[in-house]
Amino acid sequence: MLGLRTTIYRVNELNEAKSWYSKAFGVEPYFDEPFYVGFNIGGYELGLHPDASSKGDNVVVYWGVEDIQKSYRHLLKIGAAKHQEPTNVGGELMVASVHDPWNNIIGIIYNPDFKRSNNL
């Protein structure tokens, strides 16, 4: 295994999702086609795949953040719904999650002990 590379969220409104995720992560897509939109988030792929039957709540992927409270409030402010409020899960480690407007779960994590390996 080489580590996390891509997370794909299924959405039923690709253009709305592209706009929302651009605001959520503060970055524009590097790949933008009618069949797939891709963002580079800190060296990892966040993909949007059009799917009229998207249901969400299947997978939780945690994206690293420096300030979990600020990131959580930002996502709620731009239209996300609460899934799990910021919670301490041991030491300084904090996790939270929200539902995006298409009911996918976006997890965020503050983990000051995790260092991404350059070997991957």
C-alpha positions in Angstrom: 0.0 0.0 0.0 1.3 3.4 -0.9 -1.1 5.6 1.2 -4.0 7.9 0.5 -4.1 9.2 -3.0 -7.6 10.0 -4.0 -11.0 10.5 -2.4 -14.0 10.7 -4.7 -17.3 12.2 -3.6 -20.3 11.4 -5.8 -22.6 14.4 -6.5 -25.7 14.9 -8.5 -25.0 18.5 -9.4 -21.4 18.7 -10.6 -21.1 22.5 -11.3 -22.7 23.3 -7.9 -20.4 20.8 -6.2 -17.3 22.2 -8.0 -18.1 25.7 -6.7 -18.9 24.5 -3.2 -15.7 22.4 -2.9 -13.6 25.3 -4.3 -14.9 27.4 -1.4 -14.6 24.6 1.1 -10.9 24.0 0.4 -9.9 27.4 -1.0 -8.5 26.0 -4.3 -9.7 25.7 -7.9 -9.8 22.3 -9.7 -6.8 21.3 -11.7 -8.9 18.9 -13.8 -12.4 20.0 -14.9 -14.4 17.9 -17.3 -18.1 16.9 -17.4 -17.3 13.4 -16.3 -14.9 14.3 -13.4 -13.5 17.3 -11.5 -10.2 16.9 -9.6 -8.7 19.1 -6.9 -5.1 18.9 -5.6 -5.5 19.2 -1.8 -2.0 19.2 -0.2 -0.7 16.6 -2.6 -3.8 14.4 -2.5 -6.7 14.1 -5.0 -10.2 15.1 -4.1 -12.4 14.0 -7.0 -16.0 14.8 -7.8 -17.9 12.2 -9.8 -21.3 13.0 -11.3 -23.8 10.4 -10.1 -27.6 11.1 -10.0 -28.1 8.5 -7.4 -25.6 9.8 -4.8 -26.6 8.9 -1.3 -23.6 9.7 0.9 -22.8 8.3 4.4 -20.8 5.5 3.0 -17.2 6.5 3.8 -15.5 9.0 6.0 -12.2 10.3 4.8 -10.4 12.8 7.1 -8.6 15.8 5.7 -5.9 17.3 7.9 -6.4 20.8 9.2 -4.4 23.2 11.4 -7.4 24.6 13.4 -10.3 22.2 13.7 -12.8 24.6 15.2 -12.1 27.3 12.5 -12.3 24.7 9.7 -15.5 23.2 11.1 -17.2 26.6 11.4 -16.1 27.5 7.8 -17.7 24.3 6.4 -21.0 25.0 8.3 -21.0 28.6 7.1 -20.8 27.6 3.4 -23.7 25.2 3.7 -22.5 22.0 5.2 -24.6 20.2 7.9 -23.4 18.9 11.2 -22.4 15.2 11.3 -20.0 15.1 14.2 -18.9 18.1 16.2 -15.2 18.5 17.0 -14.3 15.8 19.5 -11.1 15.0 21.3 -10.2 11.4 20.6 -7.0 11.3 22.8 -4.1 13.6 23.5 -4.3 16.6 21.2 -6.0 14.6 18.4 -9.4 16.1 17.3 -11.8 14.9 14.7 -15.1 16.3 13.3 -17.2 15.7 10.2 -20.0 17.4 8.2 -22.4 16.5 5.4 -21.7 18.4 2.2 -24.8 19.6 0.3 -24.9 16.2 -1.5 -24.9 14.2 1.7 -21.3 13.0 1.5 -19.4 13.0 4.7 -16.3 15.2 4.9 -14.1 14.4 7.9 -11.5 16.8 9.2 -8.7 15.9 11.6 -6.2 17.8 13.7 -3.3 15.5 14.4 -0.1 17.3 15.4 1.8 14.0 15.7 1.2 12.7 12.1 3.9 13.5 9.7 3.4 12.6 6.0 6.2 10.3 4.8 8.2 11.4 1.8 8.7 7.8 0.9 5.1 7.3 -0.4 
